Amino acid sequence: MLQNLIFASLGAATLLKEKVESEINTLEQKGKIKTDDAKSFLESIEQKGKDEEQRIKDEFKKHLKEVIDELGLATKEDIQNLKEELK
């Protein structure tokens, strides 16, 4: 469920980015914005999107780890440590 929410958010962000790019290109073609300004603005939006995507992934991992801890599930590290002890 949480993964679907993240994918939906990323999909919406991609759609928004495409719409903004389209509008910027239209303004550029009409001469209402300089090419350099448009390029800089689009790069800025792209970087903010990447930063936000990473923040969401990090937040998801944090919450997932909390759930795993609350449920008392074994992690890969726990299993590896147990294997080492059994050798």
SEFIZA-3560 file (N, C-alpha, C; in Angstrom, 3 decimals):
REM SEFIZA-3560
<numar><xx>0.825</xx><yy>-1.191</yy><zz>0.000</zz><atom>N</atom></numar>
<numar><xx>0.000</xx><yy>0.000</yy><zz>0.000</zz><atom>CA</atom></numar>
<numar><xx>0.869</xx><yy>1.254</yy><zz>0.000</zz><atom>C</atom></numar>
<numar><xx>1.844</xx><yy>1.291</yy><zz>0.882</zz><atom>N</atom></numar>
<numar><xx>2.715</xx><yy>2.458</yy><zz>0.956</zz><atom>CA</atom></numar>
<numar><xx>3.520</xx><yy>2.611</yy><zz>-0.327</zz><atom>C</atom></numar>
<numar><xx>3.926</xx><yy>1.485</yy><zz>-0.890</zz><atom>N</atom></numar>
<numar><xx>4.680</xx><yy>1.516</yy><zz>-2.143</zz><atom>CA</atom></numar>
<numar><xx>3.812</xx><yy>2.093</yy><zz>-3.258</zz><atom>C</atom></numar>
<numar><xx>2.535</xx><yy>1.722</yy><zz>-3.304</zz><atom>N</atom></numar>
<numar><xx>1.627</xx><yy>2.268</yy><zz>-4.315</zz><atom>CA</atom></numar>
<numar><xx>1.474</xx><yy>3.773</yy><zz>-4.160</zz><atom>C</atom></numar>
<numar><xx>1.436</xx><yy>4.224</yy><zz>-2.924</zz><atom>N</atom></numar>
<numar><xx>1.332</xx><yy>5.655</yy><zz>-2.660</zz><atom>CA</atom></numar>
<numar><xx>2.572</xx><yy>6.391</yy><zz>-3.165</zz><atom>C</atom></numar>
<numar><xx>3.727</xx><yy>5.809</yy><zz>-2.936</zz><atom>N</atom></numar>
<numar><xx>4.973</xx><yy>6.417</yy><zz>-3.413</zz><atom>CA</atom></numar>
<numar><xx>4.988</xx><yy>6.455</yy><zz>-4.935</zz><atom>C</atom></numar>
<numar><xx>4.599</xx><yy>5.345</yy><zz>-5.566</zz><atom>N</atom></numar>
<numar><xx>4.584</xx><yy>5.309</yy><zz>-7.026</zz><atom>CA</atom></numar>
<numar><xx>3.586</xx><yy>6.317</yy><zz>-7.590</zz><atom>C</atom></numar>
<numar><xx>2.445</xx><yy>6.446</yy><zz>-6.946</zz><atom>N</atom></numar>
<numar><xx>1.446</xx><yy>7.418</yy><zz>-7.399</zz><atom>CA</atom></numar>
<numar><xx>1.984</xx><yy>8.837</yy><zz>-7.267</zz><atom>C</atom></numar>
<numar><xx>2.679</xx><yy>9.103</yy><zz>-6.170</zz><atom>N</atom></numar>
<numar><xx>3.267</xx><yy>10.433</yy><zz>-5.964</zz><atom>CA</atom></numar>
<numar><xx>4.325</xx><yy>10.730</yy><zz>-7.015</zz><atom>C</atom></numar>
<numar><xx>5.161</xx><yy>9.746</yy><zz>-7.296</zz><atom>N</atom></numar>
<numar><xx>6.203</xx><yy>9.931</yy><zz>-8.301</zz><atom>CA</atom></numar>
<numar><xx>5.590</xx><yy>10.106</yy><zz>-9.693</zz><atom>C</atom></numar>
<numar><xx>4.524</xx><yy>9.371</yy><zz>-9.974</zz><atom>N</atom></numar>
<numar><xx>3.834</xx><yy>9.516</yy><zz>-11.254</zz><atom>CA</atom></numar>
<numar><xx>3.235</xx><yy>10.905</yy><zz>-11.401</zz><atom>C</atom></numar>
<numar><xx>2.629</xx><yy>11.397</yy><zz>-10.334</zz><atom>N</atom></numar>
<numar><xx>2.049</xx><yy>12.736</yy><zz>-10.365</zz><atom>CA</atom></numar>
<numar><xx>3.145</xx><yy>13.784</yy><zz>-10.544</zz><atom>C</atom></numar>
<numar><xx>4.260</xx><yy>13.584</yy><zz>-9.885</zz><atom>N</atom></numar>
<numar><xx>5.375</xx><yy>14.521</yy><zz>-10.017</zz><atom>CA</atom></numar>
<numar><xx>5.909</xx><yy>14.535</yy><zz>-11.443</zz><atom>C</atom></numar>
<numar><xx>5.992</xx><yy>13.364</yy><zz>-12.058</zz><atom>N</atom></numar>
<numar><xx>6.463</xx><yy>13.271</yy><zz>-13.443</zz><atom>CA</atom></numar>
<numar><xx>5.502</xx><yy>13.984</yy><zz>-14.385</zz><atom>C</atom></numar>
<numar><xx>4.211</xx><yy>13.783</yy><zz>-14.166</zz><atom>N</atom></numar>
<numar><xx>3.200</xx><yy>14.445</yy><zz>-14.984</zz><atom>CA</atom></numar>
<numar><xx>3.297</xx><yy>15.956</yy><zz>-14.836</zz><atom>C</atom></numar>
<numar><xx>3.465</xx><yy>16.414</yy><zz>-13.611</zz><atom>N</atom></numar>
<numar><xx>3.600</xx><yy>17.847</yy><zz>-13.356</zz><atom>CA</atom></numar>
<numar><xx>4.840</xx><yy>18.404</yy><zz>-14.038</zz><atom>C</atom></numar>
<numar><xx>5.949</xx><yy>17.669</yy><zz>-13.950</zz><atom>N</atom></numar>
<numar><xx>7.186</xx><yy>18.109</yy><zz>-14.588</zz><atom>CA</atom></numar>
<numar><xx>6.988</xx><yy>18.254</yy><zz>-16.091</zz><atom>C</atom></numar>
<numar><xx>6.334</xx><yy>17.270</yy><zz>-16.700</zz><atom>N</atom></numar>
<numar><xx>6.097</xx><yy>17.326</yy><zz>-18.142</zz><atom>CA</atom></numar>
<numar><xx>5.227</xx><yy>18.518</yy><zz>-18.517</zz><atom>C</atom></numar>
<numar><xx>4.217</xx><yy>18.797</yy><zz>-17.712</zz><atom>N</atom></numar>
<numar><xx>3.321</xx><yy>19.928</yy><zz>-17.973</zz><atom>CA</atom></numar>
<numar><xx>4.086</xx><yy>21.247</yy><zz>-17.854</zz><atom>C</atom></numar>
<numar><xx>4.917</xx><yy>21.364</yy><zz>-16.818</zz><atom>N</atom></numar>
<numar><xx>5.707</xx><yy>22.584</yy><zz>-16.628</zz><atom>CA</atom></numar>
<numar><xx>6.675</xx><yy>22.760</yy><zz>-17.791</zz><atom>C</atom></numar>
<numar><xx>7.328</xx><yy>21.670</yy><zz>-18.204</zz><atom>N</atom></numar>
<numar><xx>8.252</xx><yy>21.750</yy><zz>-19.344</zz><atom>CA</atom></numar>
<numar><xx>7.526</xx><yy>22.221</yy><zz>-20.599</zz><atom>C</atom></numar>
<numar><xx>6.339</xx><yy>21.707</yy><zz>-20.817</zz><atom>N</atom></numar>
<numar><xx>5.549</xx><yy>22.093</yy><zz>-21.977</zz><atom>CA</atom></numar>
<numar><xx>5.203</xx><yy>23.583</yy><zz>-21.935</zz><atom>C</atom></numar>
<numar><xx>4.780</xx><yy>24.052</yy><zz>-20.782</zz><atom>N</atom></numar>
<numar><xx>4.425</xx><yy>25.465</yy><zz>-20.638</zz><atom>CA</atom></numar>
<numar><xx>5.648</xx><yy>26.373</yy><zz>-20.801</zz><atom>C</atom></numar>
<numar><xx>6.787</xx><yy>25.944</yy><zz>-20.257</zz><atom>N</atom></numar>
<numar><xx>8.021</xx><yy>26.721</yy><zz>-20.393</zz><atom>CA</atom></numar>
<numar><xx>8.423</xx><yy>26.790</yy><zz>-21.865</zz><atom>C</atom></numar>
<numar><xx>8.323</xx><yy>25.670</yy><zz>-22.566</zz><atom>N</atom></numar>
<numar><xx>8.661</xx><yy>25.650</yy><zz>-23.995</zz><atom>CA</atom></numar>
<numar><xx>7.739</xx><yy>26.574</yy><zz>-24.785</zz><atom>C</atom></numar>
<numar><xx>6.464</xx><yy>26.604</yy><zz>-24.422</zz><atom>N</atom></numar>
<numar><xx>5.517</xx><yy>27.496</yy><zz>-25.090</zz><atom>CA</atom></numar>
<numar><xx>5.902</xx><yy>28.947</yy><zz>-24.851</zz><atom>C</atom></numar>
<numar><xx>6.234</xx><yy>29.301</yy><zz>-23.612</zz><atom>N</atom></numar>
<numar><xx>6.652</xx><yy>30.675</yy><zz>-23.299</zz><atom>CA</atom></numar>
<numar><xx>7.934</xx><yy>31.032</yy><zz>-24.041</zz><atom>C</atom></numar>
<numar><xx>8.836</xx><yy>30.060</yy><zz>-24.126</zz><atom>N</atom></numar>
<numar><xx>10.104</xx><yy>30.281</yy><zz>-24.825</zz><atom>CA</atom></numar>
<numar><xx>9.852</xx><yy>30.552</yy><zz>-26.311</zz><atom>C</atom></numar>
<numar><xx>8.983</xx><yy>29.766</yy><zz>-26.918</zz><atom>N</atom></numar>
<numar><xx>8.680</xx><yy>29.937</yy><zz>-28.337</zz><atom>CA</atom></numar>
<numar><xx>7.992</xx><yy>31.272</yy><zz>-28.615</zz><atom>C</atom></numar>
<numar><xx>7.192</xx><yy>31.737</yy><zz>-27.670</zz><atom>N</atom></numar>
<numar><xx>6.512</xx><yy>33.027</yy><zz>-27.838</zz><atom>CA</atom></numar>
<numar><xx>7.424</xx><yy>34.205</yy><zz>-27.511</zz><atom>C</atom></numar>
<numar><xx>8.637</xx><yy>33.889</yy><zz>-27.057</zz><atom>N</atom></numar>
<numar><xx>9.591</xx><yy>34.935</yy><zz>-26.740</zz><atom>CA</atom></numar>
<numar><xx>9.340</xx><yy>35.622</yy><zz>-25.407</zz><atom>C</atom></numar>
<numar><xx>8.558</xx><yy>35.000</yy><zz>-24.546</zz><atom>N</atom></numar>
<numar><xx>8.235</xx><yy>35.598</yy><zz>-23.250</zz><atom>CA</atom></numar>
<numar><xx>9.232</xx><yy>35.209</yy><zz>-22.165</zz><atom>C</atom></numar>
<numar><xx>10.115</xx><yy>34.269</yy><zz>-22.496</zz><atom>N</atom></numar>
<numar><xx>11.149</xx><yy>33.862</yy><zz>-21.551</zz><atom>CA</atom></numar>
<numar><xx>12.395</xx><yy>33.512</yy><zz>-22.355</zz><atom>C</atom></numar>
<numar><xx>13.549</xx><yy>33.854</yy><zz>-21.807</zz><atom>N</atom></numar>
<numar><xx>14.813</xx><yy>33.564</yy><zz>-22.491</zz><atom>CA</atom></numar>
<numar><xx>15.134</xx><yy>32.080</yy><zz>-22.407</zz><atom>C</atom></numar>
<numar><xx>15.810</xx><yy>31.589</yy><zz>-23.433</zz><atom>N</atom></numar>
<numar><xx>16.189</xx><yy>30.169</yy><zz>-23.487</zz><atom>CA</atom></numar>
<numar><xx>17.018</xx><yy>29.773</yy><zz>-22.284</zz><atom>C</atom></numar>
<numar><xx>17.996</xx><yy>30.616</yy><zz>-21.920</zz><atom>N</atom></numar>
<numar><xx>18.852</xx><yy>30.300</yy><zz>-20.764</zz><atom>CA</atom></numar>
<numar><xx>18.041</xx><yy>30.245</yy><zz>-19.478</zz><atom>C</atom></numar>
<numar><xx>17.097</xx><yy>31.174</yy><zz>-19.331</zz><atom>N</atom></numar>
<numar><xx>16.250</xx><yy>31.174</yy><zz>-18.141</zz><atom>CA</atom></numar>
<numar><xx>15.377</xx><yy>29.929</yy><zz>-18.087</zz><atom>C</atom></numar>
<numar><xx>14.833</xx><yy>29.537</yy><zz>-19.233</zz><atom>N</atom></numar>
<numar><xx>13.990</xx><yy>28.349</yy><zz>-19.297</zz><atom>CA</atom></numar>
<numar><xx>14.795</xx><yy>27.108</yy><zz>-18.935</zz><atom>C</atom></numar>
<numar><xx>15.988</xx><yy>27.006</yy><zz>-19.502</zz><atom>N</atom></numar>
<numar><xx>16.841</xx><yy>25.847</yy><zz>-19.240</zz><atom>CA</atom></numar>
<numar><xx>17.211</xx><yy>25.782</yy><zz>-17.761</zz><atom>C</atom></numar>
<numar><xx>17.578</xx><yy>26.909</yy><zz>-17.204</zz><atom>N</atom></numar>
<numar><xx>17.957</xx><yy>26.971</yy><zz>-15.797</zz><atom>CA</atom></numar>
<numar><xx>16.781</xx><yy>26.587</yy><zz>-14.900</zz><atom>C</atom></numar>
<numar><xx>15.609</xx><yy>27.088</yy><zz>-15.233</zz><atom>N</atom></numar>
<numar><xx>14.415</xx><yy>26.787</yy><zz>-14.448</zz><atom>CA</atom></numar>
<numar><xx>14.086</xx><yy>25.297</yy><zz>-14.500</zz><atom>C</atom></numar>
<numar><xx>14.148</xx><yy>24.705</yy><zz>-15.688</zz><atom>N</atom></numar>
<numar><xx>13.858</xx><yy>23.285</yy><zz>-15.839</zz><atom>CA</atom></numar>
<numar><xx>14.873</xx><yy>22.421</yy><zz>-15.099</zz><atom>C</atom></numar>
<numar><xx>16.140</xx><yy>22.810</yy><zz>-15.146</zz><atom>N</atom></numar>
<numar><xx>17.172</xx><yy>22.072</yy><zz>-14.410</zz><atom>CA</atom></numar>
<numar><xx>16.927</xx><yy>22.155</yy><zz>-12.913</zz><atom>C</atom></numar>
<numar><xx>16.510</xx><yy>23.327</yy><zz>-12.464</zz><atom>N</atom></numar>
<numar><xx>16.205</xx><yy>23.518</yy><zz>-11.054</zz><atom>CA</atom></numar>
<numar><xx>15.047</xx><yy>22.622</yy><zz>-10.611</zz><atom>C</atom></numar>
<numar><xx>14.007</xx><yy>22.583</yy><zz>-11.419</zz><atom>N</atom></numar>
<numar><xx>12.851</xx><yy>21.731</yy><zz>-11.097</zz><atom>CA</atom></numar>
<numar><xx>13.258</xx><yy>20.263</yy><zz>-11.085</zz><atom>C</atom></numar>
<numar><xx>14.056</xx><yy>19.862</yy><zz>-12.057</zz><atom>N</atom></numar>
<numar><xx>14.498</xx><yy>18.470</yy><zz>-12.133</zz><atom>CA</atom></numar>
<numar><xx>15.308</xx><yy>18.093</yy><zz>-10.897</zz><atom>C</atom></numar>
<numar><xx>16.212</xx><yy>18.967</yy><zz>-10.472</zz><atom>N</atom></numar>
<numar><xx>17.028</xx><yy>18.679</yy><zz>-9.295</zz><atom>CA</atom></numar>
<numar><xx>16.169</xx><yy>18.597</yy><zz>-8.031</zz><atom>C</atom></numar>
<numar><xx>15.219</xx><yy>19.511</yy><zz>-7.917</zz><atom>N</atom></numar>
<numar><xx>14.321</xx><yy>19.478</yy><zz>-6.752</zz><atom>CA</atom></numar>
<numar><xx>13.509</xx><yy>18.186</yy><zz>-6.749</zz><atom>C</atom></numar>
<numar><xx>13.099</xx><yy>17.738</yy><zz>-7.930</zz><atom>N</atom></numar>
<numar><xx>12.360</xx><yy>16.476</yy><zz>-8.031</zz><atom>CA</atom></numar>
<numar><xx>13.203</xx><yy>15.302</yy><zz>-7.590</zz><atom>C</atom></numar>
<numar><xx>14.463</xx><yy>15.269</yy><zz>-8.026</zz><atom>N</atom></numar>
<numar><xx>15.363</xx><yy>14.189</yy><zz>-7.626</zz><atom>CA</atom></numar>
<numar><xx>15.604</xx><yy>14.213</yy><zz>-6.123</zz><atom>C</atom></numar>
<numar><xx>15.790</xx><yy>15.401</yy><zz>-5.581</zz><atom>N</atom></numar>
<numar><xx>16.000</xx><yy>15.535</yy><zz>-4.137</zz><atom>CA</atom></numar>
<numar><xx>14.777</xx><yy>15.046</yy><zz>-3.362</zz><atom>C</atom></numar>
<numar><xx>13.597</xx><yy>15.417</yy><zz>-3.842</zz><atom>N</atom></numar>
<numar><xx>12.361</xx><yy>15.013</yy><zz>-3.173</zz><atom>CA</atom></numar>
<numar><xx>12.157</xx><yy>13.502</yy><zz>-3.282</zz><atom>C</atom></numar>
<numar><xx>12.478</xx><yy>12.927</yy><zz>-4.432</zz><atom>N</atom></numar>
<numar><xx>12.371</xx><yy>11.484</yy><zz>-4.607</zz><atom>CA</atom></numar>
<numar><xx>13.271</xx><yy>10.770</yy><zz>-3.611</zz><atom>C</atom></numar>
<numar><xx>14.500</xx><yy>11.245</yy><zz>-3.448</zz><atom>N</atom></numar>
<numar><xx>15.430</xx><yy>10.631</yy><zz>-2.503</zz><atom>CA</atom></numar>
<numar><xx>14.929</xx><yy>10.787</yy><zz>-1.073</zz><atom>C</atom></numar>
<numar><xx>14.362</xx><yy>11.942</yy><zz>-0.759</zz><atom>N</atom></numar>
<numar><xx>13.831</xx><yy>12.181</yy><zz>0.587</zz><atom>CA</atom></numar>
<numar><xx>12.682</xx><yy>11.216</yy><zz>0.878</zz><atom>C</atom></numar>
<numar><xx>11.816</xx><yy>11.011</yy><zz>-0.113</zz><atom>N</atom></numar>
<numar><xx>10.688</xx><yy>10.102</yy><zz>0.066</zz><atom>CA</atom></numar>
<numar><xx>11.181</xx><yy>8.670</yy><zz>0.252</zz><atom>C</atom></numar>
<numar><xx>12.164</xx><yy>8.255</yy><zz>-0.546</zz><atom>N</atom></numar>
<numar><xx>12.721</xx><yy>6.905</yy><zz>-0.404</zz><atom>CA</atom></numar>
<numar><xx>13.339</xx><yy>6.716</yy><zz>0.971</zz><atom>C</atom></numar>
<numar><xx>14.101</xx><yy>7.708</yy><zz>1.432</zz><atom>N</atom></numar>
<numar><xx>14.734</xx><yy>7.621</yy><zz>2.750</zz><atom>CA</atom></numar>
<numar><xx>13.684</xx><yy>7.542</yy><zz>3.851</zz><atom>C</atom></numar>
<numar><xx>12.638</xx><yy>8.338</yy><zz>3.726</zz><atom>N</atom></numar>
<numar><xx>11.561</xx><yy>8.347</yy><zz>4.712</zz><atom>CA</atom></numar>
<numar><xx>10.840</xx><yy>6.992</yy><zz>4.718</zz><atom>C</atom></numar>
<numar><xx>10.611</xx><yy>6.439</yy><zz>3.536</zz><atom>N</atom></numar>
<numar><xx>9.972</xx><yy>5.132</yy><zz>3.412</zz><atom>CA</atom></numar>
<numar><xx>10.809</xx><yy>4.060</yy><zz>4.097</zz><atom>C</atom></numar>
<numar><xx>12.114</xx><yy>4.070</yy><zz>3.825</zz><atom>N</atom></numar>
<numar><xx>13.009</xx><yy>3.080</yy><zz>4.439</zz><atom>CA</atom></numar>
<numar><xx>12.986</xx><yy>3.207</yy><zz>5.961</zz><atom>C</atom></numar>
<numar><xx>12.995</xx><yy>4.431</yy><zz>6.448</zz><atom>N</atom></numar>
<numar><xx>12.978</xx><yy>4.668</yy><zz>7.890</zz><atom>CA</atom></numar>
<numar><xx>11.717</xx><yy>4.071</yy><zz>8.517</zz><atom>C</atom></numar>
<numar><xx>10.570</xx><yy>4.343</yy><zz>7.904</zz><atom>N</atom></numar>
<numar><xx>9.309</xx><yy>3.828</yy><zz>8.448</zz><atom>CA</atom></numar>
<numar><xx>9.230</xx><yy>2.309</yy><zz>8.327</zz><atom>C</atom></numar>
<numar><xx>9.749</xx><yy>1.784</yy><zz>7.239</zz><atom>N</atom></numar>
<numar><xx>9.749</xx><yy>0.334</yy><zz>7.049</zz><atom>CA</atom></numar>
<numar><xx>10.606</xx><yy>-0.341</yy><zz>8.120</zz><atom>C</atom></numar>
<numar><xx>11.760</xx><yy>0.226</yy><zz>8.425</zz><atom>N</atom></numar>
<numar><xx>12.617</xx><yy>-0.326</yy><zz>9.474</zz><atom>CA</atom></numar>
<numar><xx>11.911</xx><yy>-0.285</yy><zz>10.828</zz><atom>C</atom></numar>
<numar><xx>11.169</xx><yy>0.800</yy><zz>11.085</zz><atom>N</atom></numar>
<numar><xx>10.429</xx><yy>0.898</yy><zz>12.341</zz><atom>CA</atom></numar>
<numar><xx>9.376</xx><yy>-0.206</yy><zz>12.437</zz><atom>C</atom></numar>
<numar><xx>8.690</xx><yy>-0.470</yy><zz>11.338</zz><atom>N</atom></numar>
<numar><xx>7.666</xx><yy>-1.521</yy><zz>11.324</zz><atom>CA</atom></numar>
<numar><xx>8.319</xx><yy>-2.881</yy><zz>11.536</zz><atom>C</atom></numar>
<numar><xx>9.424</xx><yy>-3.126</yy><zz>10.875</zz><atom>N</atom></numar>
<numar><xx>10.133</xx><yy>-4.401</yy><zz>11.036</zz><atom>CA</atom></numar>
<numar><xx>10.560</xx><yy>-4.584</yy><zz>12.486</zz><atom>C</atom></numar>
<numar><xx>11.076</xx><yy>-3.523</yy><zz>13.093</zz><atom>N</atom></numar>
<numar><xx>11.488</xx><yy>-3.597</yy><zz>14.500</zz><atom>CA</atom></numar>
<numar><xx>10.291</xx><yy>-3.869</yy><zz>15.414</zz><atom>C</atom></numar>
<numar><xx>9.180</xx><yy>-3.186</yy><zz>15.153</zz><atom>N</atom></numar>
<numar><xx>7.982</xx><yy>-3.371</yy><zz>15.981</zz><atom>CA</atom></numar>
<numar><xx>7.432</xx><yy>-4.786</yy><zz>15.870</zz><atom>C</atom></numar>
<numar><xx>7.536</xx><yy>-5.365</yy><zz>14.694</zz><atom>N</atom></numar>
<numar><xx>7.036</xx><yy>-6.723</yy><zz>14.488</zz><atom>CA</atom></numar>
<numar><xx>8.023</xx><yy>-7.786</yy><zz>14.955</zz><atom>C</atom></numar>
<numar><xx>9.259</xx><yy>-7.370</yy><zz>15.205</zz><atom>N</atom></numar>
<numar><xx>10.278</xx><yy>-8.309</yy><zz>15.668</zz><atom>CA</atom></numar>
<numar><xx>10.758</xx><yy>-9.239</yy><zz>14.564</zz><atom>C</atom></numar>
<numar><xx>10.704</xx><yy>-8.789</yy><zz>13.324</zz><atom>N</atom></numar>
<numar><xx>11.150</xx><yy>-9.610</yy><zz>12.198</zz><atom>CA</atom></numar>
<numar><xx>12.672</xx><yy>-9.604</yy><zz>12.103</zz><atom>C</atom></numar>
<numar><xx>13.207</xx><yy>-10.725</yy><zz>11.650</zz><atom>N</atom></numar>
<numar><xx>14.654</xx><yy>-10.841</yy><zz>11.479</zz><atom>CA</atom></numar>
<numar><xx>15.075</xx><yy>-10.121</yy><zz>10.193</zz><atom>C</atom></numar>
<numar><xx>16.175</xx><yy>-9.409</yy><zz>10.275</zz><atom>N</atom></numar>
<numar><xx>16.728</xx><yy>-8.735</yy><zz>9.101</zz><atom>CA</atom></numar>
<numar><xx>17.795</xx><yy>-9.622</yy><zz>8.471</zz><atom>C</atom></numar>
<numar><xx>18.266</xx><yy>-9.253</yy><zz>7.313</zz><atom>N</atom></numar>
<numar><xx>19.362</xx><yy>-9.992</yy><zz>6.671</zz><atom>CA</atom></numar>
<numar><xx>20.574</xx><yy>-10.026</yy><zz>7.587</zz><atom>C</atom></numar>
<numar><xx>20.820</xx><yy>-8.904</yy><zz>8.246</zz><atom>N</atom></numar>
<numar><xx>21.960</xx><yy>-8.824</yy><zz>9.165</zz><atom>CA</atom></numar>
<numar><xx>21.785</xx><yy>-9.797</yy><zz>10.331</zz><atom>C</atom></numar>
<numar><xx>20.575</xx><yy>-9.876</yy><zz>10.869</zz><atom>N</atom></numar>
<numar><xx>20.304</xx><yy>-10.813</yy><zz>11.964</zz><atom>CA</atom></numar>
<numar><xx>20.571</xx><yy>-12.256</yy><zz>11.522</zz><atom>C</atom></numar>
<numar><xx>20.092</xx><yy>-12.604</yy><zz>10.335</zz><atom>N</atom></numar>
<numar><xx>20.267</xx><yy>-13.961</yy><zz>9.814</zz><atom>CA</atom></numar>
<numar><xx>21.736</xx><yy>-14.254</yy><zz>9.558</zz><atom>C</atom></numar>
<numar><xx>22.455</xx><yy>-13.287</yy><zz>9.009</zz><atom>N</atom></numar>
<numar><xx>23.881</xx><yy>-13.473</yy><zz>8.748</zz><atom>CA</atom></numar>
<numar><xx>24.652</xx><yy>-13.676</yy><zz>10.052</zz><atom>C</atom></numar>
<numar><xx>24.319</xx><yy>-12.869</yy><zz>11.072</zz><atom>N</atom></numar>
<numar><xx>24.972</xx><yy>-13.031</yy><zz>12.366</zz><atom>CA</atom></numar>
<numar><xx>24.700</xx><yy>-14.400</yy><zz>12.965</zz><atom>C</atom></numar>
<numar><xx>23.475</xx><yy>-14.876</yy><zz>12.813</zz><atom>N</atom></numar>
<numar><xx>23.110</xx><yy>-16.194</yy><zz>13.322</zz><atom>CA</atom></numar>
<numar><xx>23.894</xx><yy>-17.281</yy><zz>12.578</zz><atom>C</atom></numar>
<numar><xx>24.029</xx><yy>-17.151</yy><zz>11.272</zz><atom>N</atom></numar>
<numar><xx>24.804</xx><yy>-18.124</yy><zz>10.496</zz><atom>CA</atom></numar>
<numar><xx>26.260</xx><yy>-18.169</yy><zz>10.966</zz><atom>C</atom></numar>
<numar><xx>26.823</xx><yy>-16.997</yy><zz>11.229</zz><atom>N</atom></numar>
<numar><xx>28.217</xx><yy>-16.908</yy><zz>11.695</zz><atom>CA</atom></numar>
<numar><xx>28.344</xx><yy>-17.592</yy><zz>13.065</zz><atom>C</atom></numar>
<numar><xx>27.370</xx><yy>-17.396</yy><zz>13.939</zz><atom>N</atom></numar>
<numar><xx>27.423</xx><yy>-18.010</yy><zz>15.263</zz><atom>CA</atom></numar>
<numar><xx>27.315</xx><yy>-19.532</yy><zz>15.197</zz><atom>C</atom></numar>
<numar><xx>26.576</xx><yy>-20.033</yy><zz>14.212</zz><atom>N</atom></numar>
<numar><xx>26.368</xx><yy>-21.466</yy><zz>14.075</zz><atom>CA</atom></numar>
<numar><xx>27.543</xx><yy>-22.187</yy><zz>13.443</zz><atom>C</atom></numar>
<numar><xx>28.471</xx><yy>-21.477</yy><zz>12.862</zz><atom>N</atom></numar>
<numar><xx>29.635</xx><yy>-22.101</yy><zz>12.222</zz><atom>CA</atom></numar>
<numar><xx>30.595</xx><yy>-22.655</yy><zz>13.237</zz><atom>C</atom></numar>
//
